[in-house]
Amino acid sequence: MEILQQVCSKQLPPCNLSEEDLLQNPHFSQLLLSLSQHVDESGLSLTLAKEQAQAWKEVRLHKTTWLRSEILHRVIQELLVDYYVKTQETDLTSEDKKFHETLEQQLLVTELTRLLGPCQEREMPSPLGLEKADLLELMPPSEDFVWMRARLPLEVEEQLKKKCFTLLCYHDPNSDSDSKTLKAAKVWKLAEVLVGEKQQGQEAKSQQKEQMVLLEKKSATYSQRLLQEHRLKSQSELDRINAQYLEIKCSAMILKLRMEELKILSDTYTAEKVEVHRLIRDRLEEAICLQEQDMEKSQQVLNTYEVLGDEFDRLVKEYTQLKQATENKRWALQEFNKAYH
């Protein structure tokens, strides 16, 4: 598991795989381990990584060659610029003037000759009809060129030494007060120091990348834990807010329905209909009042009879029997009359 996590963090792109994910998918874990044997730390296949390394080696070689010529060209131009600055400040010797003028003339003719290019490759005629032979006539004398060429390495070396000292003082400001011998010794080791610092920077960057992967994993773990711990509290608060919202919305709907009801009533019943309904209601209320008065009188009479108690019940029974006997005799008399007639 530890080897697989190292593979995922170094060779394969960070995918935030947890131990639980790897344990639940053993075949996928085996695939990642087998895949790590065919790729390098950058994620490229070994064959492609080897070809890329060879291509970068060739690129660095060409870049070094170009930088050498470019640095030499710029140093020569700076020598000429410094020469013109010094001519305005101090008087130079005839040898210095002769050296810089010969160098400038040689550099100018060389650049113009390169701009013209080979005659067979030119599609357009050269400016002013110039040819290389015309420019070669402007070359300085051979004796001056040989003398200038013998002195040029010393001048270039001195100019490069100044640049190296400037770079050393920028890298280590305390070296500004050192002697030239000590500065030269420090410059000799400056390249190794810069390479070491670059290596340290790359290692720190690699460590930072690993720490970022670990930080992302820990952040995801802590976030899940935090969500689990506070989910119920947040859910209850959310439910309370939703309940308040629904309660307010329900109250608003009830008010809206009441407003619609009042609007329908106001549109349905006119002032005349309302007056008629009021008269009907008043009459019904009067009738109800009279009925309630009759009920009250009947209740009083009933209460009076209830005072008699059992005697009242006996009288009621006798009255009922007499009434029934009377009805029977009246029926018998009616039947007798029918038979007589």
C-alpha positions in Angstrom: 0.0 0.0 0.0 2.8 2.4 0.8 4.6 1.6 -2.4 1.4 2.2 -4.4 0.8 5.5 -2.7 4.4 6.6 -3.5 3.8 5.6 -7.2 0.6 7.6 -7.3 2.2 10.7 -5.8 5.5 10.6 -7.9 5.1 8.8 -11.2 1.3 9.0 -11.9 -0.8 12.1 -11.8 -2.3 12.8 -8.4 -5.7 11.1 -8.3 -6.5 11.3 -4.5 -6.9 7.5 -4.1 -7.5 6.5 -0.5 -6.5 3.2 1.1 -10.2 2.1 1.0 -10.4 2.7 -2.7 -7.2 0.7 -3.4 -8.4 -2.2 -1.1 -11.8 -2.3 -2.7 -10.2 -2.5 -6.2 -7.2 -4.9 -6.0 -7.0 -5.4 -9.8 -6.8 -1.7 -10.4 -4.0 -1.5 -7.8 -2.1 -4.2 -9.6 -2.6 -2.3 -12.9 -1.1 0.8 -11.4 1.9 -1.1 -10.0 2.6 -2.8 -13.4 2.1 0.5 -15.2 4.7 2.2 -12.9 7.4 -0.2 -14.2 7.0 1.2 -17.8 6.9 5.0 -17.0 9.3 7.4 -15.4 8.6 10.1 -12.8 7.2 12.5 -15.4 4.7 9.9 -16.5 6.3 9.2 -19.9 7.1 5.8 -21.2 10.7 4.7 -20.8 11.4 4.7 -24.5 9.8 8.1 -25.1 11.7 9.4 -22.0 15.0 8.2 -23.5 14.3 9.8 -26.8 13.2 13.0 -25.1 16.5 13.0 -23.0 18.5 12.6 -26.2 16.6 15.4 -27.9 17.1 17.7 -24.9 20.8 16.8 -25.0 21.1 17.9 -28.6 19.1 21.0 -27.9 21.4 22.0 -25.0 24.4 21.4 -27.3 23.1 23.7 -30.0 22.0 26.2 -27.4 25.5 26.2 -25.9 27.1 26.7 -29.3 24.7 29.6 -30.1 25.2 31.2 -26.7 29.0 31.1 -27.1 28.8 33.0 -30.4 26.1 35.3 -29.1 28.0 36.1 -25.9 31.2 36.8 -27.9 29.3 39.1 -30.3 27.7 41.1 -27.5 31.0 41.4 -25.6 32.6 42.8 -28.8 29.7 45.3 -29.2 30.1 46.3 -25.5 33.8 46.9 -26.1 33.0 49.3 -28.9 30.3 51.1 -26.8 32.8 51.4 -23.9 35.4 52.7 -26.3 33.1 55.6 -27.5 32.2 56.4 -23.9 35.9 56.6 -22.9 36.7 58.8 -25.9 34.3 61.4 -24.5 35.7 61.2 -21.0 39.4 60.7 -21.4 42.1 60.7 -24.1 43.1 57.2 -25.3 46.3 56.0 -26.7 46.8 55.5 -30.4 47.1 51.8 -30.0 43.6 51.7 -28.3 42.1 53.8 -31.0 43.7 51.7 -33.7 42.5 48.5 -32.0 38.8 49.6 -31.6 38.6 51.2 -35.0 40.0 48.0 -36.7 37.6 45.9 -34.6 34.6 48.0 -35.5 35.5 48.0 -39.2 36.0 44.3 -39.3 32.7 43.7 -37.4 30.8 46.0 -39.7 32.1 44.4 -42.9 31.4 40.9 -41.5 27.8 41.7 -40.6 27.1 43.4 -44.0 28.7 40.4 -45.8 26.4 38.0 -43.9 23.4 40.1 -44.7 24.2 39.9 -48.4 24.4 36.1 -48.3 25.5 33.9 -51.2 24.9 35.2 -54.7 23.1 32.1 -55.9 20.5 32.2 -53.0 19.5 35.8 -53.6 16.2 36.3 -55.5 16.3 40.1 -55.2 19.2 42.3 -56.2 21.4 43.5 -53.4 21.0 47.0 -52.0 22.8 49.6 -54.2 24.1 46.7 -56.3 26.8 45.8 -53.8 28.6 42.5 -53.9 30.8 40.8 -51.4 33.9 41.8 -53.4 32.9 45.5 -52.9 32.6 44.9 -49.1 35.9 43.0 -48.9 37.7 46.1 -50.2 36.6 47.8 -47.0 38.4 45.3 -44.8 41.2 46.7 -42.7 44.8 46.0 -43.7 45.9 42.5 -43.0 48.7 43.6 -40.6 46.2 45.6 -38.5 43.7 42.7 -38.6 46.4 40.2 -37.3 47.5 42.6 -34.6 43.8 43.3 -33.6 43.0 39.5 -33.5 46.0 38.8 -31.3 44.9 41.4 -28.8 41.1 40.6 -29.0 41.2 37.5 -26.7 42.8 39.6 -23.9 40.2 42.3 -24.2 37.3 39.8 -24.3 38.8 38.0 -21.3 39.0 41.3 -19.4 35.4 42.2 -20.3 34.1 38.7 -19.3 36.0 39.0 -16.0 34.2 42.2 -15.2 30.9 40.6 -16.0 31.8 37.6 -13.8 32.8 39.9 -10.9 29.5 41.8 -11.3 27.5 38.5 -11.2 29.5 37.4 -8.1 28.8 40.7 -6.3 25.1 40.3 -7.2 25.0 36.8 -5.9 27.1 37.6 -2.8 27.2 41.3 -2.0 29.9 40.8 0.6 32.3 39.9 -2.2 32.4 43.5 -3.4 35.1 44.4 -0.9 37.3 41.3 -1.7 40.5 41.4 -3.7 40.6 40.4 -7.4 42.4 37.2 -6.6 39.8 36.2 -4.1 37.0 37.2 -6.5 38.6 35.1 -9.2 38.7 32.1 -6.8 35.0 32.6 -5.9 34.1 33.0 -9.6 35.8 29.7 -10.4 33.4 28.0 -7.9 30.4 30.2 -8.7 29.1 27.8 -11.4 29.1 24.9 -9.0 27.4 27.0 -6.3 24.7 28.0 -8.8 24.2 24.4 -9.9 23.9 23.3 -6.3 21.3 26.0 -5.6 19.4 25.1 -8.7 19.4 21.4 -7.5 18.2 22.5 -4.1 15.4 24.6 -5.7 14.3 21.6 -7.8 14.3 19.3 -4.8 12.4 21.9 -2.8 9.9 22.1 -5.7 9.6 18.3 -5.8 9.0 18.3 -2.0 6.5 21.0 -2.3 4.6 19.0 -5.0 4.5 16.0 -2.6 3.4 18.2 0.2 0.7 19.6 -1.9 -0.6 16.1 -2.8 -0.6 15.2 0.9 -2.2 18.5 1.8 -5.0 17.8 -0.8 -5.6 14.3 0.7 -5.6 15.6 4.2 -7.9 18.5 3.2 -10.3 16.1 1.6 -10.2 13.9 4.7 -10.7 16.8 7.2 -13.5 18.2 5.0 -15.4 14.9 5.1 -14.9 14.6 8.8 -16.0 18.2 9.3 -19.1 17.6 7.2 -19.9 14.4 9.2 -19.5 16.2 12.5 -21.6 19.2 11.7 -24.0 17.7 9.2 -26.8 17.1 11.7 -26.4 20.6 13.2 -26.4 22.2 9.9 -29.3 20.0 8.7 -31.4 21.0 11.8 -30.7 24.6 11.2 -31.6 24.2 7.5 -34.8 22.4 8.4 -35.7 25.2 10.9 -35.1 27.8 8.2 -37.2 25.8 5.7 -40.0 25.4 8.2 -40.0 29.2 8.8 -40.1 29.8 5.1 -43.0 27.3 4.6 -44.9 28.9 7.5 -44.5 32.4 6.1 -45.4 31.1 2.6 -48.5 29.4 4.0 -49.6 32.6 5.8 -49.1 34.5 2.6 -51.2 32.0 0.7 -54.0 32.2 3.3 -54.0 36.0 3.1 -54.1 35.8 -0.7 -57.0 33.3 -0.6 -58.9 35.7 1.8 -58.3 38.6 -0.5 -59.6 36.6 -3.4 -62.7 35.6 -1.4 -63.4 39.2 -0.4 -62.9 40.3 -4.0 -65.4 37.6 -5.2 -67.9 38.6 -2.5 -67.5 42.3 -3.3 -68.0 41.5 -7.0 -71.0 39.2 -6.4 -73.2 41.1 -3.8 -74.3 44.6 -4.7 -75.5 47.2 -2.2 -79.2 46.4 -2.9 -78.6 42.7 -2.3 -76.8 43.4 0.9 -79.7 45.5 2.2 -82.3 42.8 1.4 -80.1 40.2 3.2 -79.9 42.5 6.1 -83.8 42.8 6.3 -84.2 39.1 6.0 -81.6 38.6 8.8 -83.4 41.1 11.1 -86.8 39.3 10.6 -85.2 35.9 11.2 -83.6 37.2 14.3 -87.0 38.6 15.5 -88.6 35.2 14.8 -85.9 33.4 16.7 -86.3 35.8 19.6 -90.1 35.1 19.8 -89.5 31.4 19.5 -87.0 31.6 22.4 -89.6 33.5 24.5 -92.2 30.7 23.8 -89.7 28.1 24.7 -89.0 29.9 27.9 -92.7 30.0 28.8 -93.1 26.3 28.0 -90.1 25.6 30.1 -91.7 27.5 33.0 -94.9 25.5 32.7 -93.0 22.3 32.5 -91.1 23.2 35.6 -94.4 23.9 37.4 -95.7 20.4 36.5 -92.4 18.8 37.5 -92.9 20.2 41.1 -95.9 17.7 41.5 -93.6 14.7 41.2 -95.2 11.2 41.2 -98.7 12.6 41.6 -98.3 14.3 38.2 -97.2 11.1 36.6 -100.3 9.3 38.1 -102.7 12.0 36.8 -101.1 11.8 33.4 -101.6 8.0 33.3 -105.3 8.3 34.5 -105.9 11.1 31.9 -104.4 8.9 29.2 -106.6 5.9 30.2 -109.7 8.0 30.4 -108.9 9.6 27.0 -108.3 6.1 25.5 -111.6 4.8 27.0 -113.4 7.8 25.6 -112.0 7.2 22.2 -113.0 3.6 22.4 -116.6 4.5 23.4 -116.8 7.2 20.7 -115.7 4.6 18.1 -118.3 2.1 19.4 -121.0 4.8 19.3 -120.0 5.6 15.7 -120.2 2.0 14.7 -123.6 1.6 16.5 -125.0 4.7 14.6 -123.8 3.2 11.3 -125.5 -0.1 12.1 -128.8 1.7 13.3 -129.1 3.8 10.2 
